[in-house]
């Protein structure tokens, strides 16, 4: 019997925007899913990526590396990558790793709500 992962990754693409919603604990066990995420990223007609980390409860070096890689991917492809604010425990990890100085965080209302992915329009 396999254990349920302690993390969840949802992707919602809407025209030129991509929302990556992360929930739970991002440690070494999440690495394969994060690698699949990177392989699925397509910058074609993409102007903005919003990484919602409000429901992340833990980042180890795997999660911190993912945040850095997403930011670097955006810079390399000319795509704005914005992160939501995180809970204090995750923010402390980002701060200790120096990522609060290099990542772009958004406080815009449209980047804060809703937490659950929106159903497709149409």
N, C-alpha and C positions, 0 to 999 in steps of 0.2 A: 504494500500500500504506500503510495507516494504522498509526501507531505505537501500541503498547499503552500505556495510561495508566500513570503511575508511582504511582498511588494506587488504593485500593479502598475502597468503602463498603458495609458490610453492615448491614441492619436486621433485628432479631429482636424481634417483639412477643409478649409472653406476658401475657395478661390486662391488668393495669393497669400493666405495665412495658414499656419500650422500651429495647433495647440498640442503640446505634449504634457499630459497630466500624469504626474508621478504620485504614488501613494505608498506608504509603508517604509520598510527598512531596505536601504540600498547598500548591500555589502557584497562580498565575493559571490554569494549565491545568485545575485542579480546580474552578474557579469555577462552570461550568455544572452540574456534578454536585451541588455544594453548594447551588446555587439550587433544583435539583429536590428535594433533601432537605428544604429549608425549606418548599417548597410541599406536600410530602407529609405534613408533621407535622400530626397531628390530636389535640388535647388531650382529646377525648371519652373519658371513663373512664380517662384516663391519670394515674397518680399519681407516676410516677418515670421519668426518662430517665437511663440510664447511658451516658456517652460514653467508650468505651474507646480511649485514645490511646497505649497502650503500644507499638504497632507503627508509630506515626508517626515518620518519620525526618527530616522537615523541615516547618516551618511558615514561610511568609513572611507578609506582611500579610493575604493571603487566608485562610490557616488561622487566624491570630490573630483576624481579624474573625469567622470562623465560630464560634470558641469563645465570643466575646463575645455574638454573636447568639443562640446556643443558650441561654446563661445568661439573657439578657434575655427570650427567648421563654418560658422556664420561669417566670420571675418574673411576667410578664404574664398567664400562664394558670394560675398556682397549681400548677405541676408542678415537683417537685424535679428539678433537673438536677445530676448528679454526674459528675465526671471522674475517671478513673483517673490514676495518676502516669505521667509521660512519661519518655523517655530524657533524659539531661542536656542535650543540644543543644536539644531542644524546650522543656524546662523553662526554659532560659536565655532563650529567646524570649518565653515567657509571663511570666517575671519582668521582662524589659526593658519589656514592654508594660504592666506593672502588673496583669496578669490573675491572678497568683497571689494577689492580695489580694481579688479579687472573685469568682473561681470557687470552687466547692465541690469539694474533692478527697476521694476516699474511699480509705481503706486497708482497708476491710472485706474479708475473704477472699472473700465471694461476688461482690465486684466485681473481683477479680483473676484468677479462673480460671473456666472454661477460656478460652484465647485464641480458639480457633475457635468459630464459632456452634454452638449446640446444635441437634440435629435437632428438628423439631416433636414435641411429645408427643402420644400418642394412638394 
